[in-house]
Amino acid sequence: MTANVTAETLAAPQEVGHPRAGVPAVRVQQVSQVFERDRPPVLDRVDLTVRPGEFVCLLGASGCGKSTLLNIIAGLTEPTSGTVEVSARRPALMFQEPALLPWLTAAGNVELALRARGVGRAERREEALRLLALVNLEGAGDKRVHELSGGMRQRVALARSLAQDSSVLLMDEPFAALDAITRDVLHLELARVWAEQGLSVVFVTHNVREAVRLGQRVLLMGSRPGRVVREWQVDLPQPRTIESPGVGALAAEITTELHREISRHGR
């Protein structure tokens, strides 16, 4: 199968940020990725469909190909074979590190994404402040990066991702480096923003409770080669907490499967 990654296939030219009704937000079909010919593929015939407005978490051991798959969906990496279709022309991408420019203010960092979209100078400041308020950073627009806590920096990074005006948000372990309390607060903020904005989210994590806390669906990836081996529908109402009994029970079940998968490869 010939590699065929498209970020515009499912969106009409005028629909830069938001998909047509009934069209999957993300469709991955038989995607494989081989980096070295004499080694097993990183990904092997992965299939994945994300519905509009759905929050999907990808979970698995280190090295199972989660980030590689996310980069392929984002259009940053060309797969060896398979097809990827994304309803938003340019999916927004948020990494583990906020990667803010230290010489700019919080608002200035958000304005960079707006400028890339072609938003005029007069409108950029107002829109940047609106997005910062959306992630509960109202009044922080003029703060420099060194004045922001780790959690605040990640909120600025989230606001910058939202500034791309995409209906599809890809997140690669964005809260992994944060302390437990800050991470819990940001879980609440992300769940709120996701619901308010109607985003389709693909969230990569190695934290089982985080996946159950946030996702509507959790997909477990196996290793050597990377492929989706099991999935769970999370039928728990939001808002959830890490300590919720339902979250704990499902997380325990998924953790058991994750350990089996790791043991299968002797890791």
C-alpha positions as CSV (number, residue, x, y, z in Angstrom):
1,M,0.0,0.0,0.0
2,T,1.4,3.4,-0.9
3,A,1.7,6.0,1.8
4,N,-0.9,8.6,1.4
5,V,-1.1,11.2,4.2
6,T,-3.6,14.0,3.7
7,A,-4.5,16.8,6.0
8,E,-7.0,18.3,3.6
9,T,-8.8,15.4,2.0
10,L,-11.9,15.6,4.2
11,A,-12.2,19.3,4.4
12,A,-13.5,21.7,1.8
13,P,-11.2,24.8,1.2
14,Q,-13.4,27.1,3.2
15,E,-13.5,24.6,6.2
16,V,-9.9,25.2,7.5
17,G,-10.6,24.6,11.1
18,H,-13.8,22.6,11.4
19,P,-15.0,19.4,9.8
20,R,-18.2,18.6,8.0
21,A,-20.9,16.8,10.0
22,G,-20.6,13.0,9.9
23,V,-17.0,13.0,8.7
24,P,-14.5,11.3,11.0
25,A,-12.1,13.8,12.6
26,V,-9.2,11.4,12.1
27,R,-9.1,8.2,10.1
28,V,-5.9,6.0,10.1
29,Q,-6.0,3.0,7.9
30,Q,-3.3,0.2,7.8
31,V,-0.5,2.6,8.8
32,S,2.9,1.0,9.1
33,Q,6.2,2.7,9.9
34,V,9.7,1.2,9.3
35,F,12.8,3.2,10.2
36,E,15.4,0.4,9.8
37,R,15.0,-2.4,7.4
38,D,16.6,-5.0,9.6
39,R,14.5,-4.2,12.6
40,P,10.8,-4.8,13.4
41,P,8.4,-2.0,12.2
42,V,7.7,0.7,14.8
43,L,4.0,0.6,13.7
44,D,2.3,-2.3,11.9
45,R,-1.0,-1.8,10.1
46,V,-2.6,0.5,12.6
47,D,-6.3,1.4,12.2
48,L,-7.8,4.2,14.2
49,T,-11.0,6.3,13.7
50,V,-11.7,9.3,15.9
51,R,-15.2,10.8,15.8
52,P,-15.9,14.5,15.7
53,G,-15.8,15.8,19.3
54,E,-14.3,12.6,20.7
55,F,-11.5,12.4,23.3
56,V,-9.3,9.4,22.6
57,C,-6.2,8.4,24.7
58,L,-3.4,6.4,23.3
59,L,-1.7,4.3,26.0
60,G,1.3,2.0,26.0
61,A,4.8,1.2,27.2
62,S,7.7,3.4,26.2
63,G,8.8,2.7,22.6
64,C,5.5,1.3,21.4
65,G,5.0,3.9,18.8
66,K,2.5,6.3,20.4
67,S,4.4,9.5,19.6
68,T,5.3,8.2,16.1
69,L,1.6,7.6,15.3
70,L,0.8,11.1,16.6
71,N,3.5,12.7,14.5
72,I,2.1,10.8,11.4
73,I,-1.4,12.1,12.1
74,A,0.1,15.6,12.5
75,G,1.7,15.3,9.1
76,L,5.2,15.6,10.6
77,T,6.3,12.1,9.6
78,E,5.5,10.2,6.4
79,P,4.4,6.6,7.1
80,T,6.0,3.7,5.2
81,S,2.5,2.6,4.1
82,G,-1.1,3.3,4.9
83,T,-3.3,6.3,4.8
84,V,-4.2,9.1,7.2
85,E,-7.1,11.5,6.7
86,V,-7.7,14.4,9.1
87,S,-10.8,16.6,8.8
88,A,-9.0,19.7,9.9
89,R,-6.5,21.0,7.4
90,R,-3.9,21.7,10.1
91,P,-4.3,19.7,13.3
92,A,-3.1,21.6,16.4
93,L,-0.2,19.9,18.2
94,M,0.9,20.2,21.8
95,F,4.1,18.6,23.1
96,Q,5.3,17.7,26.5
97,E,7.5,20.8,26.7
98,P,5.7,24.1,26.2
99,A,8.5,25.5,24.0
100,L,7.6,29.1,24.6
101,L,9.8,31.9,23.4
102,P,11.3,33.4,26.5
103,W,11.7,36.9,25.1
104,L,8.0,37.2,24.4
105,T,5.1,37.6,26.8
106,A,2.4,35.0,27.4
107,A,0.2,36.9,24.9
108,G,3.0,37.3,22.5
109,N,3.6,33.6,22.3
110,V,-0.1,33.0,21.6
111,E,-0.1,35.8,19.0
112,L,2.6,33.9,17.0
113,A,0.1,31.2,16.1
114,L,-2.5,33.9,15.2
115,R,0.0,35.6,13.0
116,A,0.8,32.4,11.2
117,R,-3.0,32.1,10.5
118,G,-2.9,35.6,8.9
119,V,-4.9,37.3,11.7
120,G,-4.3,41.0,11.5
121,R,-2.2,42.9,14.1
122,A,-5.1,44.8,15.5
123,E,-7.1,41.6,16.2
124,R,-4.2,39.5,17.4
125,R,-3.9,41.0,20.8
126,E,-7.6,40.8,21.6
127,E,-7.8,37.2,20.5
128,A,-4.7,36.2,22.4
129,L,-6.1,37.6,25.6
130,R,-9.4,35.9,24.9
131,L,-7.7,32.5,24.6
132,L,-5.6,33.1,27.7
133,A,-8.8,33.8,29.6
134,L,-10.3,30.6,28.2
135,V,-7.5,28.6,29.9
136,N,-7.8,30.6,33.1
137,L,-4.9,33.0,32.5
138,E,-6.8,36.2,32.5
139,G,-4.6,39.1,33.4
140,A,-1.4,37.1,32.6
141,G,-0.9,38.3,29.1
142,D,2.0,40.7,29.9
143,K,3.9,38.2,32.0
144,R,7.2,36.9,30.6
145,V,7.9,33.2,30.5
146,H,10.3,33.2,33.5
147,E,7.4,34.7,35.6
148,L,5.1,31.8,34.8
149,S,4.9,28.5,36.8
150,G,5.2,25.2,35.0
151,G,1.4,24.8,34.9
152,M,0.9,28.3,33.6
153,R,3.4,27.7,30.8
154,Q,1.4,24.6,29.8
155,R,-1.7,26.7,29.8
156,V,-0.1,29.2,27.5
157,A,1.0,26.3,25.2
158,L,-2.6,25.1,25.2
159,A,-3.9,28.6,24.3
160,R,-1.3,28.8,21.5
161,S,-2.6,25.4,20.2
162,L,-6.2,26.7,20.3
163,A,-5.1,29.8,18.5
164,Q,-4.5,27.6,15.4
165,D,-8.3,27.3,15.2
166,S,-8.3,23.6,14.5
167,S,-11.0,21.2,15.4
168,V,-8.4,18.5,15.9
169,L,-6.0,18.7,18.9
170,L,-3.1,16.3,19.2
171,M,-1.4,16.1,22.6
172,D,1.9,14.3,23.3
173,E,2.2,13.7,27.1
174,P,1.7,17.4,27.7
175,F,1.4,17.1,31.5
176,A,4.0,14.4,32.2
177,A,6.6,16.8,33.7
178,L,4.2,18.5,36.1
179,D,3.6,17.7,39.7
180,A,0.5,15.8,40.7
181,I,-1.5,18.8,42.0
182,T,-0.8,20.9,38.9
183,R,-1.5,18.0,36.6
184,D,-4.9,17.5,38.3
185,V,-5.8,21.1,37.9
186,L,-4.9,21.0,34.2
187,H,-6.9,17.9,33.7
188,L,-10.0,19.8,34.8
189,E,-9.1,22.7,32.6
190,L,-8.5,20.5,29.5
191,A,-11.8,18.6,30.1
192,R,-13.6,22.0,30.3
193,V,-12.0,23.5,27.2
194,W,-12.6,20.2,25.2
195,A,-16.3,20.3,26.1
196,E,-16.7,24.0,25.5
197,Q,-14.9,24.0,22.1
198,G,-16.2,20.7,20.8
199,L,-12.6,19.5,20.0
200,S,-11.5,16.1,18.7
201,V,-8.5,15.2,20.9
202,V,-5.9,12.5,20.5
203,F,-4.0,12.4,23.7
204,V,-0.8,10.3,24.1
205,T,0.1,9.2,27.7
206,H,1.9,6.5,29.6
207,N,-0.2,7.3,32.7
208,V,-3.2,4.9,32.9
209,R,-5.2,6.9,35.4
210,E,-4.7,10.0,33.3
211,A,-6.0,8.2,30.3
212,V,-9.2,7.1,32.1
213,R,-9.6,10.4,33.8
214,L,-9.7,12.3,30.5
215,G,-10.7,10.0,27.7
216,Q,-14.0,8.8,26.3
217,R,-12.0,5.9,24.8
218,V,-8.7,4.4,25.8
219,L,-6.6,2.5,23.2
220,L,-3.8,0.2,24.4
221,M,-0.9,-0.2,22.0
222,G,1.4,-3.2,22.0
223,S,5.1,-3.1,21.1
224,R,7.4,-4.8,18.6
225,P,5.6,-3.9,16.4
226,G,3.3,-1.1,17.6
227,R,-0.3,-1.8,17.0
228,V,-3.6,-1.3,18.8
229,V,-4.3,-4.4,20.8
230,R,-7.3,-3.5,22.9
231,E,-9.6,-0.6,23.6
232,W,-12.0,0.5,26.3
233,Q,-15.1,2.8,26.2
234,V,-15.0,5.0,29.3
235,D,-18.7,5.3,30.3
236,L,-18.0,7.6,33.3
237,P,-19.5,11.1,33.6
238,Q,-17.3,14.2,33.5
239,P,-16.0,15.9,35.6
240,R,-14.0,12.9,36.9
241,T,-11.1,12.9,39.3
242,I,-8.1,10.6,39.6
243,E,-9.5,9.4,42.9
244,S,-12.9,8.5,41.5
245,P,-13.8,4.8,42.2
246,G,-14.9,4.3,38.6
247,V,-11.6,5.7,37.4
248,G,-9.6,3.6,39.8
249,A,-11.4,0.4,38.9
250,L,-11.1,0.8,35.1
251,A,-7.4,1.9,35.5
252,A,-6.7,-1.2,37.4
253,E,-8.2,-3.4,34.6
254,I,-6.2,-1.5,32.0
255,T,-3.0,-1.7,34.0
256,T,-3.3,-5.5,34.2
257,E,-3.5,-5.6,30.4
258,L,-0.6,-3.2,30.1
259,H,1.5,-5.4,32.3
260,R,0.6,-8.5,30.3
261,E,1.6,-6.7,27.1
262,I,4.9,-5.6,28.6
263,S,5.6,-9.1,29.9
264,R,4.9,-10.6,26.5
265,H,7.9,-8.7,25.2
266,G,10.1,-9.3,28.2
267,R,10.3,-5.7,29.1
